Amino acid sequence: MHFMTSKKKNIIEEPAEAYEVTPTNEVTSEELHPILVQLLEKSIKEIEDGKTSSHEEVMKRFREKFPLQK
């Protein structure tokens, strides 16, 4: 077993530089890669066609497949 012998504590300090970040909430399709746009369109179509499962359904199948002992 390894014990700390130093009484020094780690100190967190603010960085010396200040970074300016301008968040963009909206991303236009022109900024997205064409393959990503295709994947998003495919995913939206699958949702509209009812080819997806809810979280509850997925967790139920998971628990049936992998029963955890308590």
PDB file of N, CA, C and O in Angstrom:
ATOM      1  N   MET A   1       0.844  -1.171   0.000  1.00  0.00           N
ATOM      2  CA  MET A   1       0.000   0.000   0.000  1.00  0.00           C
ATOM      3  C   MET A   1       0.895   1.241   0.000  1.00  0.00           C
ATOM      4  O   MET A   1       1.922   1.270   0.677  1.00  0.00           O
ATOM      5  N   HIS A   2       0.511   2.239  -0.742  1.00  0.00           N
ATOM      6  CA  HIS A   2       1.316   3.449  -0.870  1.00  0.00           C
ATOM      7  C   HIS A   2       0.650   4.600  -0.124  1.00  0.00           C
ATOM      8  O   HIS A   2      -0.536   4.871  -0.315  1.00  0.00           O
ATOM      9  N   PHE A   3       1.407   5.261   0.712  1.00  0.00           N
ATOM     10  CA  PHE A   3       0.877   6.390   1.470  1.00  0.00           C
ATOM     11  C   PHE A   3       1.550   7.668   1.004  1.00  0.00           C
ATOM     12  O   PHE A   3       2.733   7.672   0.665  1.00  0.00           O
ATOM     13  N   MET A   4       0.783   8.753   0.990  1.00  0.00           N
ATOM     14  CA  MET A   4       1.372  10.040   0.663  1.00  0.00           C
ATOM     15  C   MET A   4       2.143  10.543   1.876  1.00  0.00           C
ATOM     16  O   MET A   4       1.618  10.596   2.988  1.00  0.00           O
ATOM     17  N   THR A   5       3.376  10.905   1.644  1.00  0.00           N
ATOM     18  CA  THR A   5       4.178  11.415   2.746  1.00  0.00           C
ATOM     19  C   THR A   5       4.288  12.931   2.699  1.00  0.00           C
ATOM     20  O   THR A   5       4.649  13.559   3.694  1.00  0.00           O
ATOM     21  N   SER A   6       3.986  13.514   1.567  1.00  0.00           N
ATOM     22  CA  SER A   6       4.075  14.969   1.441  1.00  0.00           C
ATOM     23  C   SER A   6       2.835  15.627   2.038  1.00  0.00           C
ATOM     24  O   SER A   6       1.719  15.140   1.859  1.00  0.00           O
ATOM     25  N   LYS A   7       3.033  16.710   2.731  1.00  0.00           N
ATOM     26  CA  LYS A   7       1.904  17.430   3.305  1.00  0.00           C
ATOM     27  C   LYS A   7       1.414  18.529   2.365  1.00  0.00           C
ATOM     28  O   LYS A   7       0.466  19.245   2.686  1.00  0.00           O
ATOM     29  N   LYS A   8       2.058  18.661   1.208  1.00  0.00           N
ATOM     30  CA  LYS A   8       1.642  19.646   0.223  1.00  0.00           C
ATOM     31  C   LYS A   8       0.339  19.190  -0.412  1.00  0.00           C
ATOM     32  O   LYS A   8       0.144  18.000  -0.658  1.00  0.00           O
ATOM     33  N   LYS A   9      -0.537  20.122  -0.672  1.00  0.00           N
ATOM     34  CA  LYS A   9      -1.802  19.797  -1.322  1.00  0.00           C
ATOM     35  C   LYS A   9      -1.787  20.355  -2.729  1.00  0.00           C
ATOM     36  O   LYS A   9      -1.132  21.360  -3.008  1.00  0.00           O
ATOM     37  N   ASN A  10      -2.509  19.698  -3.603  1.00  0.00           N
ATOM     38  CA  ASN A  10      -2.636  20.199  -4.965  1.00  0.00           C
ATOM     39  C   ASN A  10      -3.455  21.477  -4.959  1.00  0.00           C
ATOM     40  O   ASN A  10      -4.519  21.540  -4.343  1.00  0.00           O
ATOM     41  N   ILE A  11      -2.965  22.477  -5.634  1.00  0.00           N
ATOM     42  CA  ILE A  11      -3.649  23.761  -5.691  1.00  0.00           C
ATOM     43  C   ILE A  11      -4.043  24.025  -7.132  1.00  0.00           C
ATOM     44  O   ILE A  11      -3.225  23.907  -8.044  1.00  0.00           O
ATOM     45  N   ILE A  12      -5.291  24.379  -7.326  1.00  0.00           N
ATOM     46  CA  ILE A  12      -5.787  24.711  -8.651  1.00  0.00           C
ATOM     47  C   ILE A  12      -5.807  26.220  -8.781  1.00  0.00           C
ATOM     48  O   ILE A  12      -6.356  26.920  -7.931  1.00  0.00           O
ATOM     49  N   GLU A  13      -5.203  26.719  -9.856  1.00  0.00           N
ATOM     50  CA  GLU A  13      -5.165  28.150 -10.077  1.00  0.00           C
ATOM     51  C   GLU A  13      -5.827  28.489 -11.400  1.00  0.00           C
ATOM     52  O   GLU A  13      -5.885  27.661 -12.309  1.00  0.00           O
ATOM     53  N   GLU A  14      -6.325  29.709 -11.501  1.00  0.00           N
ATOM     54  CA  GLU A  14      -6.928  30.180 -12.743  1.00  0.00           C
ATOM     55  C   GLU A  14      -5.841  30.322 -13.798  1.00  0.00           C
ATOM     56  O   GLU A  14      -4.714  30.695 -13.472  1.00  0.00           O
ATOM     57  N   PRO A  15      -6.158  30.032 -15.057  1.00  0.00           N
ATOM     58  CA  PRO A  15      -5.146  30.207 -16.111  1.00  0.00           C
ATOM     59  C   PRO A  15      -4.810  31.695 -16.291  1.00  0.00           C
ATOM     60  O   PRO A  15      -5.625  32.573 -16.007  1.00  0.00           O
ATOM     61  N   ALA A  16      -3.615  31.942 -16.760  1.00  0.00           N
ATOM     62  CA  ALA A  16      -3.167  33.320 -16.931  1.00  0.00           C
ATOM     63  C   ALA A  16      -3.890  33.998 -18.088  1.00  0.00           C
ATOM     64  O   ALA A  16      -4.143  35.201 -18.031  1.00  0.00           O
ATOM     65  N   GLU A  17      -4.226  33.253 -19.132  1.00  0.00           N
ATOM     66  CA  GLU A  17      -4.896  33.837 -20.285  1.00  0.00           C
ATOM     67  C   GLU A  17      -6.406  33.747 -20.113  1.00  0.00           C
ATOM     68  O   GLU A  17      -6.920  32.846 -19.451  1.00  0.00           O
ATOM     69  N   ALA A  18      -7.090  34.678 -20.710  1.00  0.00           N
ATOM     70  CA  ALA A  18      -8.548  34.644 -20.733  1.00  0.00           C
ATOM     71  C   ALA A  18      -8.968  34.281 -22.152  1.00  0.00           C
ATOM     72  O   ALA A  18      -8.593  34.961 -23.107  1.00  0.00           O
ATOM     73  N   TYR A  19      -9.736  33.221 -22.291  1.00  0.00           N
ATOM     74  CA  TYR A  19     -10.174  32.770 -23.598  1.00  0.00           C
ATOM     75  C   TYR A  19     -11.591  33.246 -23.846  1.00  0.00           C
ATOM     76  O   TYR A  19     -12.464  33.128 -22.986  1.00  0.00           O
ATOM     77  N   GLU A  20     -11.804  33.780 -25.021  1.00  0.00           N
ATOM     78  CA  GLU A  20     -13.136  34.226 -25.400  1.00  0.00           C
ATOM     79  C   GLU A  20     -13.770  33.170 -26.290  1.00  0.00           C
ATOM     80  O   GLU A  20     -13.214  32.791 -27.321  1.00  0.00           O
ATOM     81  N   VAL A  21     -14.922  32.707 -25.885  1.00  0.00           N
ATOM     82  CA  VAL A  21     -15.638  31.698 -26.648  1.00  0.00           C
ATOM     83  C   VAL A  21     -17.002  32.258 -26.979  1.00  0.00           C
ATOM     84  O   VAL A  21     -17.737  32.709 -26.100  1.00  0.00           O
ATOM     85  N   THR A  22     -17.324  32.225 -28.239  1.00  0.00           N
ATOM     86  CA  THR A  22     -18.651  32.684 -28.651  1.00  0.00           C
ATOM     87  C   THR A  22     -19.440  31.457 -29.089  1.00  0.00           C
ATOM     88  O   THR A  22     -19.214  30.929 -30.179  1.00  0.00           O
ATOM     89  N   PRO A  23     -20.361  31.002 -28.252  1.00  0.00           N
ATOM     90  CA  PRO A  23     -21.123  29.801 -28.598  1.00  0.00           C
ATOM     91  C   PRO A  23     -22.083  30.079 -29.749  1.00  0.00           C
ATOM     92  O   PRO A  23     -22.703  31.139 -29.837  1.00  0.00           O
ATOM     93  N   THR A  24     -22.180  29.089 -30.621  1.00  0.00           N
ATOM     94  CA  THR A  24     -23.154  29.178 -31.701  1.00  0.00           C
ATOM     95  C   THR A  24     -24.215  28.131 -31.441  1.00  0.00           C
ATOM     96  O   THR A  24     -23.925  26.935 -31.411  1.00  0.00           O
ATOM     97  N   ASN A  25     -25.429  28.573 -31.255  1.00  0.00           N
ATOM     98  CA  ASN A  25     -26.522  27.662 -30.945  1.00  0.00           C
ATOM     99  C   ASN A  25     -27.112  27.038 -32.195  1.00  0.00           C
ATOM    100  O   ASN A  25     -27.684  25.949 -32.136  1.00  0.00           O
ATOM    101  N   GLU A  26     -26.980  27.705 -33.308  1.00  0.00           N
ATOM    102  CA  GLU A  26     -27.567  27.189 -34.526  1.00  0.00           C
ATOM    103  C   GLU A  26     -26.467  26.844 -35.518  1.00  0.00           C
ATOM    104  O   GLU A  26     -25.561  27.639 -35.765  1.00  0.00           O
ATOM    105  N   VAL A  27     -26.561  25.658 -36.074  1.00  0.00           N
ATOM    106  CA  VAL A  27     -25.617  25.228 -37.091  1.00  0.00           C
ATOM    107  C   VAL A  27     -26.410  24.984 -38.347  1.00  0.00           C
ATOM    108  O   VAL A  27     -27.384  24.231 -38.332  1.00  0.00           O
ATOM    109  N   THR A  28     -26.016  25.598 -39.418  1.00  0.00           N
ATOM    110  CA  THR A  28     -26.730  25.411 -40.679  1.00  0.00           C
ATOM    111  C   THR A  28     -26.216  24.170 -41.380  1.00  0.00           C
ATOM    112  O   THR A  28     -25.102  23.718 -41.113  1.00  0.00           O
ATOM    113  N   SER A  29     -27.015  23.622 -42.268  1.00  0.00           N
ATOM    114  CA  SER A  29     -26.625  22.399 -42.960  1.00  0.00           C
ATOM    115  C   SER A  29     -25.409  22.620 -43.839  1.00  0.00           C
ATOM    116  O   SER A  29     -24.701  21.665 -44.158  1.00  0.00           O
ATOM    117  N   GLU A  30     -25.149  23.870 -44.243  1.00  0.00           N
ATOM    118  CA  GLU A  30     -23.969  24.136 -45.052  1.00  0.00           C
ATOM    119  C   GLU A  30     -22.684  23.907 -44.262  1.00  0.00           C
ATOM    120  O   GLU A  30     -21.631  23.640 -44.841  1.00  0.00           O
ATOM    121  N   GLU A  31     -22.778  24.012 -42.935  1.00  0.00           N
ATOM    122  CA  GLU A  31     -21.604  23.833 -42.094  1.00  0.00           C
ATOM    123  C   GLU A  31     -21.350  22.365 -41.765  1.00  0.00           C
ATOM    124  O   GLU A  31     -20.264  22.018 -41.301  1.00  0.00           O
ATOM    125  N   LEU A  32     -22.334  21.501 -41.999  1.00  0.00           N
ATOM    126  CA  LEU A  32     -22.194  20.086 -41.674  1.00  0.00           C
ATOM    127  C   LEU A  32     -21.638  19.321 -42.869  1.00  0.00           C
ATOM    128  O   LEU A  32     -21.879  19.681 -44.021  1.00  0.00           O
ATOM    129  N   HIS A  33     -20.904  18.280 -42.582  1.00  0.00           N
ATOM    130  CA  HIS A  33     -20.363  17.419 -43.630  1.00  0.00           C
ATOM    131  C   HIS A  33     -21.528  16.714 -44.326  1.00  0.00           C
ATOM    132  O   HIS A  33     -22.485  16.319 -43.661  1.00  0.00           O
ATOM    133  N   PRO A  34     -21.466  16.549 -45.644  1.00  0.00           N
ATOM    134  CA  PRO A  34     -22.584  15.929 -46.380  1.00  0.00           C
ATOM    135  C   PRO A  34     -22.965  14.539 -45.868  1.00  0.00           C
ATOM    136  O   PRO A  34     -24.145  14.188 -45.874  1.00  0.00           O
ATOM    137  N   ILE A  35     -22.004  13.755 -45.432  1.00  0.00           N
ATOM    138  CA  ILE A  35     -22.316  12.415 -44.921  1.00  0.00           C
ATOM    139  C   ILE A  35     -23.090  12.521 -43.612  1.00  0.00           C
ATOM    140  O   ILE A  35     -24.013  11.745 -43.365  1.00  0.00           O
ATOM    141  N   LEU A  36     -22.712  13.478 -42.779  1.00  0.00           N
ATOM    142  CA  LEU A  36     -23.442  13.684 -41.522  1.00  0.00           C
ATOM    143  C   LEU A  36     -24.880  14.102 -41.791  1.00  0.00           C
ATOM    144  O   LEU A  36     -25.800  13.656 -41.105  1.00  0.00           O
ATOM    145  N   VAL A  37     -25.075  14.960 -42.792  1.00  0.00           N
ATOM    146  CA  VAL A  37     -26.427  15.381 -43.156  1.00  0.00           C
ATOM    147  C   VAL A  37     -27.247  14.171 -43.596  1.00  0.00           C
ATOM    148  O   VAL A  37     -28.409  14.040 -43.211  1.00  0.00           O
ATOM    149  N   GLN A  38     -26.653  13.283 -44.401  1.00  0.00           N
ATOM    150  CA  GLN A  38     -27.353  12.073 -44.860  1.00  0.00           C
ATOM    151  C   GLN A  38     -27.710  11.172 -43.686  1.00  0.00           C
ATOM    152  O   GLN A  38     -28.815  10.633 -43.634  1.00  0.00           O
ATOM    153  N   LEU A  39     -26.793  11.004 -42.748  1.00  0.00           N
ATOM    154  CA  LEU A  39     -27.063  10.158 -41.583  1.00  0.00           C
ATOM    155  C   LEU A  39     -28.176  10.746 -40.721  1.00  0.00           C
ATOM    156  O   LEU A  39     -29.027  10.015 -40.213  1.00  0.00           O
ATOM    157  N   LEU A  40     -28.167  12.064 -40.559  1.00  0.00           N
ATOM    158  CA  LEU A  40     -29.229  12.697 -39.784  1.00  0.00           C
ATOM    159  C   LEU A  40     -30.578  12.538 -40.464  1.00  0.00           C
ATOM    160  O   LEU A  40     -31.578  12.264 -39.801  1.00  0.00           O
ATOM    161  N   GLU A  41     -30.616  12.708 -41.777  1.00  0.00           N
ATOM    162  CA  GLU A  41     -31.871  12.535 -42.516  1.00  0.00           C
ATOM    163  C   GLU A  41     -32.376  11.098 -42.404  1.00  0.00           C
ATOM    164  O   GLU A  41     -33.575  10.869 -42.244  1.00  0.00           O
ATOM    165  N   LYS A  42     -31.459  10.127 -42.489  1.00  0.00           N
ATOM    166  CA  LYS A  42     -31.830   8.714 -42.361  1.00  0.00           C
ATOM    167  C   LYS A  42     -32.389   8.435 -40.967  1.00  0.00           C
ATOM    168  O   LYS A  42     -33.388   7.730 -40.822  1.00  0.00           O
ATOM    169  N   SER A  43     -31.745   8.987 -39.949  1.00  0.00           N
ATOM    170  CA  SER A  43     -32.203   8.781 -38.568  1.00  0.00           C
ATOM    171  C   SER A  43     -33.576   9.390 -38.341  1.00  0.00           C
ATOM    172  O   SER A  43     -34.422   8.783 -37.684  1.00  0.00           O
ATOM    173  N   ILE A  44     -33.804  10.574 -38.873  1.00  0.00           N
ATOM    174  CA  ILE A  44     -35.111  11.225 -38.730  1.00  0.00           C
ATOM    175  C   ILE A  44     -36.189  10.401 -39.416  1.00  0.00           C
ATOM    176  O   ILE A  44     -37.295  10.269 -38.893  1.00  0.00           O
ATOM    177  N   LYS A  45     -35.874   9.842 -40.592  1.00  0.00           N
ATOM    178  CA  LYS A  45     -36.843   9.010 -41.311  1.00  0.00           C
ATOM    179  C   LYS A  45     -37.163   7.747 -40.507  1.00  0.00           C
ATOM    180  O   LYS A  45     -38.321   7.334 -40.442  1.00  0.00           O
ATOM    181  N   GLU A  46     -36.149   7.133 -39.897  1.00  0.00           N
ATOM    182  CA  GLU A  46     -36.380   5.941 -39.083  1.00  0.00           C
ATOM    183  C   GLU A  46     -37.276   6.261 -37.884  1.00  0.00           C
ATOM    184  O   GLU A  46     -38.122   5.451 -37.506  1.00  0.00           O
ATOM    185  N   ILE A  47     -37.092   7.419 -37.298  1.00  0.00           N
ATOM    186  CA  ILE A  47     -37.949   7.823 -36.177  1.00  0.00           C
ATOM    187  C   ILE A  47     -39.381   7.994 -36.657  1.00  0.00           C
ATOM    188  O   ILE A  47     -40.321   7.520 -36.018  1.00  0.00           O
ATOM    189  N   GLU A  48     -39.541   8.675 -37.791  1.00  0.00           N
ATOM    190  CA  GLU A  48     -40.884   8.911 -38.327  1.00  0.00           C
ATOM    191  C   GLU A  48     -41.570   7.607 -38.727  1.00  0.00           C
ATOM    192  O   GLU A  48     -42.790   7.491 -38.613  1.00  0.00           O
ATOM    193  N   ASP A  49     -40.794   6.620 -39.197  1.00  0.00           N
ATOM    194  CA  ASP A  49     -41.355   5.328 -39.607  1.00  0.00           C
ATOM    195  C   ASP A  49     -41.575   4.384 -38.431  1.00  0.00           C
ATOM    196  O   ASP A  49     -42.090   3.281 -38.613  1.00  0.00           O
ATOM    197  N   GLY A  50     -41.195   4.800 -37.236  1.00  0.00           N
ATOM    198  CA  GLY A  50     -41.399   3.961 -36.050  1.00  0.00           C
ATOM    199  C   GLY A  50     -40.415   2.811 -35.943  1.00  0.00           C
ATOM    200  O   GLY A  50     -40.735   1.785 -35.343  1.00  0.00           O
ATOM    201  N   LYS A  51     -39.233   2.957 -36.505  1.00  0.00           N
ATOM    202  CA  LYS A  51     -38.233   1.891 -36.480  1.00  0.00           C
ATOM    203  C   LYS A  51     -37.278   2.020 -35.290  1.00  0.00           C
ATOM    204  O   LYS A  51     -36.225   1.382 -35.267  1.00  0.00           O
ATOM    205  N   THR A  52     -37.635   2.822 -34.326  1.00  0.00           N
ATOM    206  CA  THR A  52     -36.779   2.996 -33.160  1.00  0.00           C
ATOM    207  C   THR A  52     -37.451   2.422 -31.922  1.00  0.00           C
ATOM    208  O   THR A  52     -38.638   2.099 -31.941  1.00  0.00           O
ATOM    209  N   SER A  53     -36.684   2.300 -30.850  1.00  0.00           N
ATOM    210  CA  SER A  53     -37.202   1.778 -29.583  1.00  0.00           C
ATOM    211  C   SER A  53     -37.037   2.831 -28.506  1.00  0.00           C
ATOM    212  O   SER A  53     -36.084   3.610 -28.519  1.00  0.00           O
ATOM    213  N   SER A  54     -37.971   2.845 -27.581  1.00  0.00           N
ATOM    214  CA  SER A  54     -37.857   3.776 -26.463  1.00  0.00           C
ATOM    215  C   SER A  54     -36.790   3.282 -25.489  1.00  0.00           C
ATOM    216  O   SER A  54     -36.374   2.125 -25.535  1.00  0.00           O
ATOM    217  N   HIS A  55     -36.365   4.165 -24.625  1.00  0.00           N
ATOM    218  CA  HIS A  55     -35.363   3.816 -23.616  1.00  0.00           C
ATOM    219  C   HIS A  55     -35.882   2.690 -22.726  1.00  0.00           C
ATOM    220  O   HIS A  55     -35.136   1.775 -22.377  1.00  0.00           O
ATOM    221  N   GLU A  56     -37.148   2.759 -22.365  1.00  0.00           N
ATOM    222  CA  GLU A  56     -37.736   1.739 -21.497  1.00  0.00           C
ATOM    223  C   GLU A  56     -37.704   0.362 -22.165  1.00  0.00           C
ATOM    224  O   GLU A  56     -37.392  -0.636 -21.515  1.00  0.00           O
ATOM    225  N   GLU A  57     -38.028   0.306 -23.475  1.00  0.00           N
ATOM    226  CA  GLU A  57     -38.007  -0.974 -24.191  1.00  0.00           C
ATOM    227  C   GLU A  57     -36.597  -1.541 -24.265  1.00  0.00           C
ATOM    228  O   GLU A  57     -36.396  -2.741 -24.081  1.00  0.00           O
ATOM    229  N   VAL A  58     -35.634  -0.690 -24.530  1.00  0.00           N
ATOM    230  CA  VAL A  58     -34.243  -1.141 -24.632  1.00  0.00           C
ATOM    231  C   VAL A  58     -33.760  -1.651 -23.276  1.00  0.00           C
ATOM    232  O   VAL A  58     -33.099  -2.687 -23.209  1.00  0.00           O
ATOM    233  N   MET A  59     -34.078  -0.947 -22.209  1.00  0.00           N
ATOM    234  CA  MET A  59     -33.644  -1.379 -20.883  1.00  0.00           C
ATOM    235  C   MET A  59     -34.323  -2.687 -20.480  1.00  0.00           C
ATOM    236  O   MET A  59     -33.699  -3.522 -19.824  1.00  0.00           O
ATOM    237  N   LYS A  60     -35.576  -2.881 -20.854  1.00  0.00           N
ATOM    238  CA  LYS A  60     -36.278  -4.133 -20.549  1.00  0.00           C
ATOM    239  C   LYS A  60     -35.588  -5.299 -21.242  1.00  0.00           C
ATOM    240  O   LYS A  60     -35.364  -6.342 -20.628  1.00  0.00           O
ATOM    241  N   ARG A  61     -35.246  -5.128 -22.534  1.00  0.00           N
ATOM    242  CA  ARG A  61     -34.537  -6.191 -23.272  1.00  0.00           C
ATOM    243  C   ARG A  61     -33.165  -6.444 -22.672  1.00  0.00           C
ATOM    244  O   ARG A  61     -32.727  -7.591 -22.581  1.00  0.00           O
ATOM    245  N   PHE A  62     -32.491  -5.390 -22.264  1.00  0.00           N
ATOM    246  CA  PHE A  62     -31.164  -5.532 -21.661  1.00  0.00           C
ATOM    247  C   PHE A  62     -31.245  -6.338 -20.373  1.00  0.00           C
ATOM    248  O   PHE A  62     -30.440  -7.241 -20.146  1.00  0.00           O
ATOM    249  N   ARG A  63     -32.224  -6.007 -19.525  1.00  0.00           N
ATOM    250  CA  ARG A  63     -32.367  -6.724 -18.244  1.00  0.00           C
ATOM    251  C   ARG A  63     -32.746  -8.184 -18.453  1.00  0.00           C
ATOM    252  O   ARG A  63     -32.337  -9.051 -17.681  1.00  0.00           O
ATOM    253  N   GLU A  64     -33.537  -8.464 -19.510  1.00  0.00           N
ATOM    254  CA  GLU A  64     -33.890  -9.857 -19.797  1.00  0.00           C
ATOM    255  C   GLU A  64     -32.687 -10.626 -20.315  1.00  0.00           C
ATOM    256  O   GLU A  64     -32.519 -11.805 -20.006  1.00  0.00           O
ATOM    257  N   LYS A  65     -31.852  -9.964 -21.099  1.00  0.00           N
ATOM    258  CA  LYS A  65     -30.681 -10.631 -21.665  1.00  0.00           C
ATOM    259  C   LYS A  65     -29.556 -10.768 -20.654  1.00  0.00           C
ATOM    260  O   LYS A  65     -28.845 -11.773 -20.649  1.00  0.00           O
ATOM    261  N   PHE A  66     -29.387  -9.764 -19.796  1.00  0.00           N
ATOM    262  CA  PHE A  66     -28.317  -9.757 -18.812  1.00  0.00           C
ATOM    263  C   PHE A  66     -28.892  -9.549 -17.419  1.00  0.00           C
ATOM    264  O   PHE A  66     -28.807  -8.444 -16.882  1.00  0.00           O
ATOM    265  N   PRO A  67     -29.475 -10.581 -16.820  1.00  0.00           N
ATOM    266  CA  PRO A  67     -30.044 -10.396 -15.480  1.00  0.00           C
ATOM    267  C   PRO A  67     -28.936 -10.176 -14.455  1.00  0.00           C
ATOM    268  O   PRO A  67     -27.999 -10.968 -14.355  1.00  0.00           O
ATOM    269  N   LEU A  68     -29.054  -9.116 -13.713  1.00  0.00           N
ATOM    270  CA  LEU A  68     -28.056  -8.783 -12.705  1.00  0.00           C
ATOM    271  C   LEU A  68     -28.535  -9.296 -11.364  1.00  0.00           C
ATOM    272  O   LEU A  68     -29.693  -9.112 -10.989  1.00  0.00           O
ATOM    273  N   GLN A  69     -27.636  -9.937 -10.650  1.00  0.00           N
ATOM    274  CA  GLN A  69     -27.988 -10.446  -9.325  1.00  0.00           C
ATOM    275  C   GLN A  69     -27.867  -9.329  -8.306  1.00  0.00           C
ATOM    276  O   GLN A  69     -26.964  -8.495  -8.379  1.00  0.00           O
ATOM    277  N   LYS A  70     -28.782  -9.325  -7.360  1.00  0.00           N
ATOM    278  CA  LYS A  70     -28.723  -8.309  -6.311  1.00  0.00           C
ATOM    279  C   LYS A  70     -28.294  -8.915  -5.021  1.00  0.00           C
ATOM    280  O   LYS A  70     -28.185  -8.214  -4.016  1.00  0.00           O
TER     281      LYS A  70
END
